[in-house]
């Protein structure tokens, strides 16, 4: 359905028709009564069009969610890059295409590390600048443009890099003389690994740019920190050769932000967890997005798994009544979580800090686009609860900056060692921090002489990001609620240390009742790459084990509504799998009822209930002829769930089915499936 809700305006009569009417009247063929009737007809027709236009004017269109709609603490959107660099005296600009904050974090680090080489650098969000001004950046002598580009979804640009991507894919764009370097951020479990990094590097050269350093690809499935550090070393080595700079032995690791303590600010002037504007939750206005989430009530929250199961999957219903939020089956809901209150309090205890002190962290660089690292003024407690990620293992730059606050020389030497770029240091960092999932508080607790200022920790830690979940409902059936199906993340590391997910363990504690009300900051992100076919007669094949069932629950509700309205609907086939039928068969009664009503063809695999493990790809193999028959009838094929193993195995099985039942060679089967993908008949919503 089109997003454009505006109707056609009333139109003038065609010239020929008007002339014909005039001729007829002038010839005397109409008497007075005819004229009265005609005028009355015109008045009624005009009134109808005006009323229709009035009705349509009352409809407020909520546009797709985009980072482009709200920006805070940054320069005016559309600012000229060259003008900004000249005004601030910067030689290097580091653009970041970031969805989860990692590329932005690396950009900040690279700018700080550039000081050691006498290079003044600034980080830049592409959406805040007129990227067309890249064309004139060549006018600045010895300029350096770095692009840290993450890949989102199925090889797409991140929300804040869409306009930049459009610029470099335009054959008319001339970037002759642009000095550039690219580092890509991706995950090798996805099919289009680092596509944005590769495309950016290739297209910048194609448009006339000059590559200063070779492209490197970071892999979040392996060790993206190590990848970044290796690229950084090579990048600065190339800068030394090209521009004749040298690394300074002087300690230039100065802070980016200065602490300000407030003693007399009224509560109304202090942020209390708002993501966007101060007091934004009290006066909420659409559109709702990453900078302006909607504070929604949680209507219900319960575990879908049996009590005796060693797993927990929660079904949550979020109330969006009167919010004007719209969604479609296949979209995602983003939830901003809170950090564990106990961990937050432990920071105050360990560092002997009053967490209710009101503070601001103000950027020292007056030209920086980021005036504060998070909404300020606020309290230490609010910052630790809502704004910074306190449970993700810190990166090496954080460890290195904290080392200076260790009073014990052995502890300081240890921290400097594991944050170094030596092979031994990297290995020990990987073992002690990454594999053991140690977060900053645990490091502070294990190294008693380490006493950094809490404000410096807040400066170093990355922002707490929203968590995205595939929506498990259809707006046709549930227009006022968004349903979430989320697996509780709680596990032991290889060394036995307990680890848990921030959002799901936060949700776990919420049990709404008449006396207990819970609210969540949320927004909906459109997922145009995961949609039901427009023609309801088209068959659909869905493969979604575990919580991969979520979007398909919405799909099935959509298609059930089609049938209930008496319209023709194609076959709806679902392959679902879980470990135990009696333990974690999600939405069992609901799915069986759809099957009974003839809405759904359901095939299930319970991998731990038989001697030989059976997964969804094995079910596909057993029903290959049926799948091929539906594909030949134009069926759309969908996969949702784990990208690392399941999605790959399903893809292999699909190729085998096409090859065997379609009577094709392997190369022909691969071409057939590629055609399905390019025509949006094969869609994936997967995660690692």
C-alpha positions in Angstrom: 0.0 0.0 0.0 1.3 3.4 -0.9 2.4 5.8 1.8 0.9 8.7 -0.1 -2.5 9.2 1.5 -3.3 12.4 -0.4 -6.2 12.1 -2.9 -6.7 13.8 -6.2 -7.8 17.4 -6.0 -11.1 18.4 -7.8 -10.4 18.9 -11.4 -11.7 21.3 -14.0 -13.9 20.0 -16.7 -12.1 19.2 -20.0 -12.2 22.0 -22.5 -14.1 20.0 -25.1 -16.8 19.1 -22.6 -17.1 22.7 -21.5 -17.4 24.0 -25.0 -20.1 21.4 -25.8 -22.2 22.5 -22.8 -21.9 26.2 -23.8 -22.9 25.4 -27.4 -25.9 23.4 -26.2 -27.1 26.2 -23.8 -26.6 28.9 -26.4 -28.7 27.0 -29.0 -31.7 27.1 -26.7 -32.1 23.3 -26.2 -32.2 23.8 -22.3 -35.3 25.4 -20.6 -35.1 27.0 -17.2 -35.9 23.8 -15.3 -33.1 22.0 -17.1 -30.7 24.8 -16.2 -31.7 24.6 -12.5 -31.3 20.8 -12.4 -27.9 21.1 -14.1 -26.6 23.8 -11.7 -27.9 21.8 -8.7 -26.0 18.7 -10.1 -22.8 20.8 -10.4 -23.2 22.2 -6.8 -23.7 18.6 -5.4 -20.7 17.3 -7.4 -18.5 20.1 -6.2 -19.6 19.7 -2.6 -18.8 16.0 -2.8 -15.2 16.7 -4.0 -14.7 19.3 -1.4 -15.9 17.0 1.4 -13.7 14.2 0.2 -10.7 16.6 0.1 -11.5 17.8 3.7 -11.6 14.1 4.9 -8.3 13.4 3.3 -6.7 16.5 4.8 -7.5 15.1 8.3 -5.3 12.0 7.6 -1.8 12.3 9.0 0.7 10.2 7.2 3.4 8.7 9.4 6.5 8.4 7.2 8.9 5.4 7.3 11.3 5.5 10.2 14.6 7.0 9.4 17.5 8.4 11.2 17.2 11.4 8.9 14.2 12.8 10.7 15.8 13.7 14.0 19.3 14.9 14.7 20.5 16.5 18.0 23.7 18.1 19.1 25.0 18.4 15.6 25.6 21.0 12.9 22.8 22.2 10.7 21.8 19.6 8.2 23.2 20.2 4.7 26.3 22.0 5.8 29.2 22.2 3.4 32.0 19.8 4.4 34.8 22.0 3.0 33.5 25.1 4.8 33.3 23.2 8.1 36.8 21.8 7.8 38.3 25.2 6.9 36.5 26.9 9.8 37.6 24.3 12.3 41.2 23.9 10.9 40.7 20.2 10.2 42.8 18.3 7.7 40.9 15.0 8.0 37.2 14.1 8.0 36.0 10.7 9.1 32.5 9.8 7.9 30.7 6.9 9.5 27.8 4.9 8.2 26.5 3.4 11.4 23.4 1.5 12.5 24.4 0.2 15.9 27.1 2.7 16.9 30.3 0.7 16.2 31.3 2.7 13.1 30.7 6.0 15.0 32.8 4.7 17.9 35.7 3.8 15.5 35.4 7.2 13.9 35.8 9.0 17.2 38.8 6.8 18.0 40.5 7.4 14.7 40.1 11.2 15.1 41.7 11.0 18.6 44.5 8.7 17.3 45.2 11.2 14.5 46.5 13.7 17.0 49.6 11.5 17.5 50.5 12.3 13.9 49.8 16.0 14.0 46.6 15.5 11.9 43.6 17.5 13.1 40.5 15.4 12.4 36.8 15.5 12.8 34.2 12.8 12.7 31.1 13.4 10.6 27.6 11.8 10.3 26.9 11.9 6.5 23.3 12.8 7.1 24.3 16.1 8.7 26.2 17.4 5.7 25.6 18.2 2.1 27.5 15.2 0.7 27.5 16.9 -2.7 30.2 19.2 -1.2 32.6 16.2 -1.4 33.0 17.3 -5.0 34.9 20.4 -3.9 36.9 18.9 -1.1 39.8 18.6 -3.5 40.2 22.4 -3.2 41.7 21.8 0.3 45.3 20.9 0.0 46.4 17.6 1.6 42.9 16.8 2.7 42.0 13.2 3.9 38.5 11.8 3.7 38.0 8.5 5.6 34.8 6.4 5.3 34.0 3.8 8.0 31.0 2.1 6.4 28.8 -0.6 8.0 26.5 -2.8 6.0 22.9 -3.2 7.1 20.5 -6.0 6.2 20.9 -7.6 2.9 23.8 -5.5 1.6 22.1 -2.1 2.2 23.5 1.2 3.5 22.8 2.2 7.0 20.0 4.7 7.5 22.4 7.7 7.9 24.4 6.7 4.7 21.5 6.4 2.2 22.0 9.8 0.7 25.8 9.3 0.5 25.2 6.0 -1.2 22.9 7.6 -3.8 25.6 10.2 -4.5 28.4 7.7 -5.2 26.2 5.4 -7.3 25.2 8.3 -9.6 27.4 8.1 -12.7 27.2 11.9 -13.0 29.1 12.4 -9.7 32.6 13.7 -10.2 35.0 13.2 -7.2 38.2 13.8 -9.1 41.0 14.5 -6.7 39.2 13.3 -3.5 41.8 11.6 -1.2 40.0 8.7 0.4 40.4 5.6 2.5 37.7 3.0 3.5 37.2 0.6 6.3 34.2 -1.7 6.1 32.3 -3.1 9.0 30.3 -6.3 8.5 29.5 -9.8 9.7 30.6 -12.8 7.6 27.5 -14.8 8.6 25.5 -12.6 6.2 25.4 -13.2 2.5 26.3 -9.7 1.5 29.3 -9.4 3.8 30.7 -5.9 3.9 29.0 -4.9 0.7 28.8 -1.2 1.7 32.5 -1.1 2.4 33.4 -2.8 -0.8 31.0 -0.6 -2.9 32.2 2.6 -1.3 35.9 1.9 -2.0 35.2 0.8 -5.6 32.8 3.7 -6.4 34.9 6.4 -4.9 37.8 5.3 -7.2 35.4 5.0 -10.1 34.2 8.6 -9.6 37.8 9.8 -9.8 38.9 9.6 -6.2 42.5 8.8 -5.1 42.9 5.9 -2.7 45.3 6.7 0.1 45.2 3.3 1.8 43.9 -0.1 0.9 40.4 -1.2 1.8 40.1 -3.4 4.9 37.1 -5.4 6.0 36.1 -5.8 9.7 34.3 -9.0 10.7 32.1 -8.7 13.7 31.7 -12.5 13.7 35.4 -12.9 14.3 37.3 -10.0 15.9 36.4 -6.6 14.5 38.5 -4.8 17.1 41.6 -6.6 15.8 40.6 -5.9 12.2 40.2 -2.2 13.0 43.6 -2.0 14.8 45.4 -3.7 11.9 43.8 -1.3 9.4 44.5 1.7 11.6 48.2 0.8 11.7 48.4 0.4 8.0 46.4 3.6 7.4 48.6 5.8 9.5 51.7 4.2 7.9 50.4 5.2 4.5 49.6 8.8 5.8 53.2 9.1 7.0 54.5 8.2 3.5 52.0 10.3 1.6 52.1 13.5 3.7 55.4 13.2 5.4 54.0 13.2 9.0 55.5 11.3 11.9 54.2 9.8 15.1 54.8 12.0 18.1 56.3 10.4 21.2 54.4 12.9 23.3 51.3 11.8 25.2 48.5 13.4 23.4 45.6 11.3 24.8 43.7 14.3 26.1 40.0 14.0 26.9 37.3 15.1 24.5 34.8 16.2 27.1 35.0 18.4 30.3 32.9 17.6 33.4 30.5 20.3 34.7 28.7 19.6 38.0 25.4 21.4 38.6 24.2 22.1 42.1 21.1 24.2 41.6 19.4 23.0 38.4 15.6 22.4 38.8 14.4 18.8 37.9 12.6 20.2 34.8 16.0 21.1 33.3 17.5 17.7 33.8 17.2 14.7 31.5 15.6 11.7 33.1 16.2 9.1 30.4 14.7 10.9 27.4 16.4 9.9 24.2 15.3 13.0 22.3 14.3 16.4 23.5 14.2 17.4 27.2 10.8 16.4 28.6 9.9 14.6 25.4 8.1 11.8 27.1 5.7 14.2 28.8 4.7 15.9 25.5 4.9 13.2 22.9 4.4 14.0 19.2 4.9 11.9 16.1 6.7 10.9 14.0 8.4 8.5 16.3 11.9 7.2 15.5 15.4 6.6 16.9 15.6 10.2 18.2 12.0 10.4 19.3 10.7 7.1 20.6 7.2 6.6 21.8 6.7 5.7 25.5 4.3 2.8 25.1 2.5 0.9 27.8 3.2 -2.8 28.1 -0.2 -4.6 28.1 1.0 -8.1 28.7 4.2 -10.2 29.0 4.3 -14.0 29.5 6.6 -16.9 28.9 5.6 -19.1 25.9 7.8 -22.0 27.0 6.9 -24.7 29.6 8.1 -24.0 33.2 10.4 -27.1 33.0 12.1 -25.8 29.9 15.7 -24.5 30.2 14.7 -21.7 27.8 12.3 -18.8 28.0 10.7 -16.9 25.2 8.5 -13.9 26.1 5.4 -12.8 24.3 4.9 -9.1 24.9 2.2 -6.8 23.6 3.0 -3.1 23.3 0.1 -0.6 23.3 0.3 2.0 20.4 -3.3 3.3 20.8 -3.6 7.0 19.7 0.1 7.1 18.8 -0.5 7.2 15.1 2.2 4.6 14.7 1.5 2.3 11.7 3.2 -0.9 10.9 3.0 -3.8 8.5 3.7 -7.5 9.0 7.5 -7.9 8.5 8.5 -4.6 10.1 10.7 -4.3 13.2 10.0 -2.8 16.6 12.9 -1.1 18.4 13.0 -1.1 22.2 15.3 1.1 24.2 16.2 -0.9 27.3 17.5 0.0 30.7 20.7 -1.3 32.3 20.4 -3.5 35.5 19.8 -1.2 38.5 22.1 -3.4 40.7 25.1 -3.0 38.3 24.4 0.8 38.2 24.5 1.1 41.9 27.7 -1.0 42.1 29.5 1.7 40.0 28.7 4.3 42.7 29.8 1.9 45.5 33.1 0.9 43.8 34.1 4.4 42.9 32.6 6.1 45.9 30.4 8.5 43.8 27.0 10.0 44.6 25.2 8.7 41.6 22.4 11.4 41.9 24.9 14.2 41.3 23.7 16.3 38.3 26.4 16.6 35.6 27.1 17.7 32.0 29.9 16.5 29.8 30.7 19.3 27.4 32.9 18.9 24.3 36.2 20.7 24.4 36.3 21.2 20.6 33.9 24.0 19.9 33.7 22.9 16.2 32.7 19.3 17.1 29.3 18.2 15.7 28.8 16.2 19.0 28.5 18.7 21.8 27.7 16.0 24.5 28.2 12.2 24.4 24.6 11.7 25.6 21.7 14.0 26.7 22.9 16.5 29.3 22.5 17.7 32.0 21.6 14.5 33.7 22.8 12.4 36.7 25.4 9.7 36.9 22.6 7.2 37.7 20.5 8.2 34.7 23.5 8.1 32.4 24.5 4.6 33.6 20.9 3.4 33.4 19.8 4.8 30.0 22.6 6.2 28.0 25.8 4.1 28.1 26.4 0.4 27.5 27.9 -0.9 30.7 27.7 -4.6 30.0 29.5 -5.0 26.6 33.2 -5.9 27.0 35.2 -2.7 26.5 37.5 -2.2 23.4 41.2 -1.8 23.7 41.1 2.0 23.6 39.0 2.0 26.7 41.4 -0.3 28.5 44.4 1.9 27.5 42.7 5.1 28.7 41.8 3.5 32.0 45.3 2.2 32.6 46.5 5.6 33.7 44.3 5.4 36.8 45.8 2.2 38.2 47.9 3.0 41.3 49.5 -0.4 41.2 52.2 -0.6 38.6 51.6 -4.3 37.9 47.9 -3.6 37.2 48.8 -0.7 35.0 51.3 -2.7 33.0 48.8 -5.5 32.6 46.2 -3.1 31.1 48.7 -1.5 28.8 49.9 -4.9 27.7 46.4 -6.2 26.7 45.5 -2.9 25.0 48.7 -3.0 22.9 48.9 -3.9 19.3 51.3 -6.8 19.9 50.3 -10.4 19.1 50.7 -11.4 22.8 48.7 -8.4 24.0 45.9 -9.1 21.4 45.7 -12.7 22.4 45.5 -11.9 26.1 42.9 -9.2 25.5 40.8 -11.7 23.5 41.1 -14.3 26.3 40.6 -12.1 29.4 38.1 -9.5 28.0 36.3 -10.9 25.0 36.0 -14.7 25.6 35.3 -14.1 29.3 32.8 -11.3 28.5 34.3 -9.0 31.2 32.6 -5.6 31.3 34.0 -2.4 32.8 32.6 -2.9 36.3 34.0 -6.4 36.6 37.4 -5.1 35.5 37.2 -2.4 38.2 36.2 -5.0 40.8 39.1 -7.3 39.8 41.8 -4.6 39.8 41.4 -2.8 43.2 44.0 -0.1 42.5 42.1 1.1 39.4 40.1 4.2 40.3 39.2 6.3 37.2 36.8 9.2 37.4 33.3 8.1 36.7 32.8 10.9 34.2 35.8 9.6 32.1 34.2 6.1 32.1 31.0 7.7 30.8 33.0 9.4 28.1 34.7 6.2 27.0 31.7 3.8 27.0 29.6 3.5 23.8 25.9 4.6 23.8 23.3 2.1 24.8 21.6 1.1 21.6 18.0 0.1 20.9 17.2 -3.6 20.4 15.3 -4.6 17.3 12.8 -7.4 17.1 10.7 -8.7 14.2 7.1 -7.8 14.9 5.0 -10.8 15.7 1.6 -9.5 14.7 -0.4 -7.9 11.9 -2.0 -4.5 12.1 -5.0 -5.9 10.3 -5.7 -8.1 13.4 -4.0 -5.9 16.0 -4.1 -2.2 14.9 -3.5 -0.9 18.5 -0.8 -3.2 19.6 2.6 -4.5 18.5 3.5 -8.0 19.5 7.0 -9.1 20.3 8.4 -12.6 20.6 11.8 -12.4 22.3 14.1 -15.2 23.6 15.7 -14.5 27.0 19.4 -14.2 26.7 21.2 -15.7 29.7 24.2 -18.1 29.4 27.6 -19.1 30.8 30.8 -18.1 28.9 33.4 -20.8 28.1 35.1 -19.9 31.4 31.9 -20.2 33.4 31.2 -16.5 33.8 27.5 -15.5 33.7 26.4 -13.3 30.9 22.9 -12.0 30.0 21.1 -9.8 27.5 20.3 -6.2 28.6 16.8 -5.9 27.0 15.4 -9.4 27.6 16.4 -9.6 31.2 14.9 -6.1 31.7 11.7 -7.3 30.0 11.6 -10.5 32.1 11.0 -8.5 35.3 7.9 -6.7 33.8 4.6 -8.4 34.7 1.8 -5.9 34.1 -1.2 -5.9 36.4 -3.8 -3.5 37.8 -1.2 -2.2 40.3 1.9 -2.5 38.2 2.3 -0.4 35.0 5.3 -0.6 32.7 6.3 1.6 29.8 8.8 1.1 27.0 10.5 3.6 24.7 9.8 2.2 21.2 9.6 3.0 17.5 8.8 1.0 14.4 11.4 0.6 11.6 10.1 -0.3 8.2 11.4 -3.4 6.6 10.5 -3.1 2.9 12.8 -6.1 2.2 10.5 -8.5 4.0 6.9 -8.1 2.7 4.1 -10.4 1.7 3.3 -10.4 -2.1 0.9 -7.7 -3.2 -1.3 -10.3 -4.9 -3.1 -12.3 -2.2 -3.4 -15.3 -4.6 0.4 -15.8 -4.6 1.4 -18.8 -2.5 3.9 -18.2 0.3 6.5 -20.6 1.9 7.8 -19.6 5.3 10.7 -21.1 7.2 11.1 -19.9 10.7 12.4 -22.1 13.6 12.4 -20.8 17.2 11.7 -17.1 17.4 12.0 -16.9 13.7 8.3 -17.6 13.8 7.7 -14.0 14.8 7.2 -12.2 11.5 5.3 -15.2 10.1 2.8 -15.0 12.9 2.0 -11.5 11.4 2.0 -12.9 7.9 -0.5 -15.6 8.8 -2.7 -13.1 10.6 -2.6 -11.0 7.4 -3.6 -13.9 5.2 -6.3 -15.1 7.6 -7.9 -11.6 7.3 -7.9 -11.9 3.5 -9.7 -15.3 3.8 -12.2 -13.9 6.4 -13.0 -11.1 4.0 -14.0 -13.6 1.4 -11.1 -12.9 -0.9 -9.0 -15.4 -2.8 -5.8 -16.4 -1.0 -2.9 -18.5 -2.1 -1.4 -21.4 -0.1 0.3 -20.5 3.2 3.0 -23.0 4.1 5.0 -22.9 7.3 8.1 -24.9 8.3 8.6 -24.5 12.1 11.1 -26.1 14.4 12.1 -26.1 18.0 13.9 -28.5 20.4 10.9 -30.1 22.2 7.3 -30.2 21.3 6.1 -30.2 24.9 8.6 -27.5 26.0 9.1 -24.7 23.4 6.5 -25.1 20.7 5.8 -21.4 20.3 2.2 -20.4 19.6 1.2 -24.1 19.3 -2.5 -23.8 19.8 -2.8 -20.8 17.5 -0.9 -22.5 14.7 -3.0 -25.7 15.0 -6.2 -23.6 14.9 -5.1 -21.9 11.6 -4.3 -25.4 10.2 -7.7 -26.7 11.3 -9.4 -23.7 9.6 -7.5 -24.4 6.4 -5.5 -21.1 6.5 -2.2 -22.8 7.0 -0.2 -25.9 5.9 2.0 -26.6 8.9 5.1 -28.8 9.0 7.0 -29.1 12.3 10.4 -30.5 13.4 11.4 -31.1 17.1 15.1 -31.7 17.0 15.5 -33.2 20.5 12.5 -35.4 20.5 14.0 -38.1 18.3 17.2 -40.1 18.2 18.2 -38.4 15.0 18.0 -34.6 15.1 15.5 -33.2 12.5 15.6 -29.6 11.5 13.5 -27.4 9.2 15.8 -28.1 6.2 15.1 -31.8 6.6 11.4 -31.1 6.5 12.0 -29.1 3.3 13.8 -32.1 1.8 10.9 -34.3 2.5 8.4 -32.0 0.8 10.7 -30.9 -2.0 8.1 -31.7 -4.7 5.5 -29.6 -3.1 7.9 -26.7 -2.7 9.0 -26.9 -6.3 5.3 -27.0 -7.5 4.5 -23.8 -5.5 7.7 -22.1 -6.7 6.7 -22.8 -10.3 3.3 -21.2 -9.5 5.1 -18.0 -8.4 5.4 -18.6 -4.7 7.4 -16.3 -2.5 10.0 -17.9 -0.2 10.8 -16.5 3.2 13.4 -17.3 5.9 13.7 -15.8 9.4 16.0 -16.7 12.2 19.7 -17.6 12.7 22.0 -16.4 9.9 25.0 -18.4 11.0 23.8 -22.0 10.5 20.0 -22.3 9.8 19.7 -19.7 7.0 22.7 -21.2 5.2 21.4 -24.8 5.5 17.9 -23.7 4.3 19.5 -21.9 1.3 21.5 -25.0 0.4 18.4 -27.1 0.7 16.4 -24.7 -1.5 19.1 -25.0 -4.2 19.0 -28.8 -4.0 15.2 -28.8 -4.4 15.4 -26.5 -7.4 18.1 -28.7 -8.9 16.5 -32.1 -8.3 12.8 -31.3 -8.8 13.4 -28.7 -11.5 15.7 -31.0 -13.5 18.5 -28.4 -13.5 22.3 -28.4 -13.4 23.8 -26.8 -10.3 24.7 -23.5 -12.1 21.1 -23.3 -13.5 19.6 -23.8 -10.0 21.9 -21.1 -8.6 20.7 -18.7 -11.4 17.1 -19.6 -10.7 17.5 -18.8 -7.0 19.4 -15.5 -7.8 16.5 -14.5 -10.0 14.1 -15.2 -7.1 16.1 -12.9 -4.9 16.4 -10.1 -7.4 12.6 -10.2 -8.0 11.9 -10.2 -4.2 10.5 -13.7 -4.3 13.2 -14.9 -1.9 13.5 -12.7 1.2 15.4 -13.1 4.5 15.1 -11.6 7.9 18.1 -13.1 9.7 20.5 -12.3 12.6 23.7 -13.7 14.0 
